[in-house]
Amino acid sequence: MIKTNYLVIGSGVAGLTFAVKIAEKFPKRKVVIVTKGDEDESNTKYAQGGVAIVLDAKEDSFQKHIQDTLIAGDDLCDASVVEMVIKEGPQRFKELLDWGANFDLDPEGNFDLGKEGGHSEYRVVHHKDITGFEIERALLKKVHQLPNITLLSHHFAIDLITEHHLENSNSEVISCYGAYVLNQKTGKIITLQSESTLLASGGIGRVYGHTTNPIIATGDGIAMAYRAKAQIMDMEFIQFHPTALYNREGGSSFLISEAVRGFGALLRNKEGYRFMPDYDERAELASRDIVSQSIDNELKKTGDTHVFLDCTHLDIKGFKKHFPNIYEECLENHIDIEKDWIPVVPASHYLCGGIVVNKDGKTSIPNLFACGECTRTGLHGANRLASNSLLEALVYAHNIFKYHSENSISPINFTLPEWNDEGTSIPKEHILVQHNLLQLQALMRDYVGIVRSKDRLTKAIDHLDFMYKEVEDLYKNSKVATSLCELRNMINVSHLIISQSLERKDNKGGYFNIDHLNN
């Protein structure tokens, strides 16, 4: 048993920002951060773009940023949330600077503002093409300076502790009292008791196999919240990035930035045919959803696994200057962009829905808060505006901190039960987990991908039900292992994506169903 005042699950910008602020505010209270990989392994670390904030008052305005966000969200944003997040942006950015995060400057010493898809002005602050990595570095440095924060890496959160785990509980209200956490190095399961729990567990990309997310992005927080009966919404809205480096093995794929197409790269099929002009007059510079849908259609027509991005005609010296990490990553994969085409495929990139929270980051379960990509705040609506995600995490982490500063948290005055795995055994074969994982990822790509239909979604539910029963049976009879828990979580998340896709009756933002073309 470990007792703490605040439990943070996840070590990206959302979780670390809250942890730093609450630890500084209450130096005598304990903060425990658990993260299942290395301490810096998170979706934040791989964010190439930047933070969208209004800094140039002459050219830009809060109203312009608000309008761009509402347009991208396709009429499904919460306008009051959009206004709150954008207006708080500059202050939250100043805190990052105070904590030591560095951002690129222009020759005059001003912030070098970028412009990305959907933005009407230059407003994205960045650090080369590794902005998230730089923010993560600064936050972790700050965390390690605070003695009342304990950071437990390689610790996997299995389930939230609620009334479901308490014997003889007659309460009709479900509250959160912490989490059961697996120490992946010792195999021991810790009962981590906390007066307040924050889920900052990131996205769901690995559900699709081909993803720009790291391998840890298995929807654990959303699945735990779902099993605890928290409200989950808008899971049908998944943003696919059109050009991720094709990875034959599946898993995490390196992102080839949209800016490469802006630099002049062309999309071709394996025959060398440039197909984008057939779909949109803007060709390669069409919006992200159009390009993803076009590539998806090409792959379905040909049965190929990927298309190609042709950079061979570009100014290579200029390319290296603008995209040093992309150039090096291609070389490491034996792709010389001066003469080789880059194999690319659309990949799951960002989830716009998730655990429903209010402006204070409160979920529908008392003592449980959530922040970052695992949440549905109302900011993104049906489609996220580029570089609004880091901004959202910073603002909501602050709001959750502010709530805790102004409201007392109740101590837990009863004993929580220890994890009970009586009658279970270590599985003799890992193949059942791996087989089901690959089946699940293929199912989600083929039936619940960029372009959906009622028929495919209905068939997907049937396939998933069979898989769910097999995995639940394995889970009940097995000693807990990270891979099995992740598979279980991904099946829960897939169920939410499919069921909420079936409930939607019109095409909005990142959701496209061929049966709703006339709606």
C-alpha positions, 0 to 999 in steps of 0.5 A, spaced: 500 500 500 502 506 498 498 512 500 498 519 497 494 526 496 495 526 489 495 520 484 497 522 476 497 517 471 501 519 465 507 523 464 506 527 458 505 535 458 498 534 462 500 530 468 507 533 469 504 540 468 499 539 474 504 535 478 509 541 478 504 546 480 500 542 485 507 540 488 509 547 489 503 550 492 503 544 497 510 542 499 507 538 505 503 534 500 505 528 496 504 527 489 505 520 485 506 520 478 506 513 475 508 511 468 508 505 464 514 506 460 520 511 461 519 517 464 519 521 458 515 516 454 509 519 452 505 522 446 508 529 448 515 527 446 513 525 439 509 532 438 513 535 432 509 541 431 508 546 437 503 550 441 498 554 438 497 561 441 496 568 440 502 572 441 502 577 435 496 582 437 497 586 430 496 581 425 493 575 430 487 576 435 483 571 440 477 571 435 481 569 429 484 563 433 477 562 436 474 562 429 479 557 426 478 552 432 470 552 431 471 551 423 476 545 424 471 542 429 465 542 424 460 546 429 461 541 434 466 545 439 463 548 445 464 555 444 465 557 451 471 552 452 474 554 445 474 561 448 477 559 455 482 555 452 485 560 447 484 566 451 488 563 457 494 560 452 499 566 452 499 566 460 500 558 460 505 559 455 509 564 459 509 559 465 513 554 460 518 559 458 519 560 466 520 553 467 526 553 462 522 550 455 526 553 449 522 555 443 525 558 436 526 565 435 527 569 428 533 573 426 530 579 430 529 575 436 522 574 436 518 568 436 518 564 430 511 563 429 509 557 424 502 557 420 499 550 420 493 547 416 487 550 418 490 556 421 489 563 418 495 566 421 502 565 423 501 563 431 505 556 432 511 557 437 515 551 436 522 548 437 525 545 431 521 539 429 521 536 436 517 541 440 514 536 444 520 533 446 523 540 449 517 541 453 517 534 456 525 535 457 523 542 461 517 539 465 521 533 467 527 537 470 522 541 474 519 535 477 526 532 479 527 539 483 521 538 487 522 533 493 514 531 494 513 528 487 515 521 486 515 518 479 514 511 478 516 509 471 515 502 468 509 502 473 502 500 469 495 502 472 491 496 471 484 499 474 481 505 478 479 503 485 472 504 486 466 502 490 466 496 485 472 493 489 469 495 496 466 489 500 459 491 502 459 497 499 451 500 499 453 507 496 449 508 489 455 514 488 461 511 485 467 515 487 475 514 485 480 512 491 486 511 487 488 505 482 491 498 482 498 499 479 503 493 477 510 494 478 513 491 471 520 490 474 518 486 480 511 483 478 508 486 484 501 489 484 501 496 489 494 498 492 495 506 490 491 510 495 489 517 493 485 522 495 485 525 488 486 521 481 488 525 475 488 520 468 493 524 463 494 517 460 494 520 452 491 517 446 489 510 443 493 510 436 496 503 437 488 500 436 490 501 429 497 498 428 499 504 424 500 510 428 504 516 429 503 515 437 508 511 441 507 504 442 504 506 449 498 509 446 493 503 448 487 507 451 489 505 458 486 511 461 479 511 457 478 504 458 479 504 466 474 510 466 469 506 462 470 500 466 469 505 472 462 507 469 465 514 467 462 518 461 465 517 455 463 521 448 465 522 441 470 516 440 468 516 433 472 522 431 479 520 430 484 524 426 488 520 421 495 523 419 495 522 411 503 521 411 506 516 416 512 512 414 510 506 412 512 500 417 511 493 415 511 491 422 505 495 424 506 499 431 509 506 431 510 510 425 514 516 424 510 522 422 512 525 415 510 532 416 504 536 412 509 541 411 513 536 407 508 536 402 507 544 403 515 544 401 513 541 394 513 533 395 508 529 391 504 523 392 504 517 387 502 510 387 507 504 386 506 505 378 508 512 379 502 516 378 500 522 381 493 521 384 491 527 388 489 531 382 484 526 381 481 527 388 481 535 389 484 541 385 488 543 391 492 536 390 497 534 395 495 541 399 488 539 400 486 538 408 488 532 412 482 529 412 481 529 404 488 527 403 487 521 408 481 519 404 484 519 398 490 515 399 485 510 403 481 509 396 487 508 392 489 503 397 482 499 397 482 500 389 489 497 388 490 492 394 497 495 396 499 497 403 502 504 402 503 509 397 509 514 396 511 521 397 516 523 392 521 528 394 526 527 389 525 533 385 526 538 391 531 542 393 535 537 398 539 542 401 533 546 403 529 540 405 535 538 410 535 545 413 527 545 414 526 537 416 533 535 419 529 529 423 525 527 417 531 527 413 535 523 418 529 518 420 529 516 412 536 515 412 536 510 418 531 506 414 535 506 408 531 511 404 535 516 400 530 522 399 534 524 393 533 518 389 528 514 393 521 515 394 518 515 401 513 509 403 507 512 407 500 510 409 495 514 413 496 513 420 492 514 427 494 520 429 489 524 434 483 522 438 478 528 439 473 524 444 474 521 450 473 521 458 468 527 458 470 533 463 468 540 465 472 546 465 475 544 472 477 537 469 472 533 473 469 527 470 463 524 472 466 520 477 468 524 484 475 524 486 477 523 478 480 528 474 482 527 467 487 531 462 490 531 455 488 527 449 484 522 453 479 527 455 473 530 451 473 537 453 469 540 447 475 544 445 476 540 438 469 538 436 469 533 430 476 535 428 482 538 432 485 544 429 493 543 428 497 544 435 491 546 439 492 539 443 498 541 447 495 548 449 489 544 451 493 540 456 496 546 459 490 550 460 486 544 463 492 542 467 492 549 470 484 549 471 485 542 475 490 545 479 486 551 480 480 547 483 484 543 488 487 549 490 480 552 492 477 546 494 479 541 499 479 534 498 477 528 503 481 523 506 480 516 505 478 513 512 477 506 510 481 500 508 482 499 501 482 491 499 489 489 496 489 486 489 486 479 489 489 474 484 487 467 487 486 462 482 490 465 477 496 462 473 502 465 469 499 464 461 504 458 458 503 462 451 504 469 449 501 467 442 494 468 444 495 475 446 499 477 440 494 473 435 488 477 438 492 484 438 494 483 430 487 481 429 484 487 433 488 492 429 487 489 422 479 489 424 480 496 426 484 498 420 479 495 415 472 496 418 473 502 422 478 506 419 478 513 415 472 511 411 466 507 414 460 504 413 454 501 417 455 494 414 463 494 416 461 497 423 456 492 424 460 486 422 466 489 426 462 489 433 460 481 431 468 480 430 470 484 437 464 480 441 468 474 440 475 477 441 472 480 447 470 474 450 476 470 449 480 475 452 476 476 458 476 469 459 484 469 459 484 475 463 480 472 469 484 466 469 491 469 468 496 473 473 496 480 470 501 482 465 502 489 461 501 486 454 494 482 456 492 488 460 493 493 454 489 488 449 483 488 454 484 496 454 484 496 446 478 492 446 474 496 450 476 502 446 475 499 440 468 497 442 467 505 444 469 507 437 465 502 433 458 503 438 459 511 438 460 510 430 454 507 429 450 512 433 452 518 429 448 519 423 451 524 419 459 526 417 462 531 421 470 532 421 474 526 422 468 521 421 466 519 414 461 514 413 459 512 406 452 511 408 451 518 410 453 522 404 446 525 403 445 527 410 
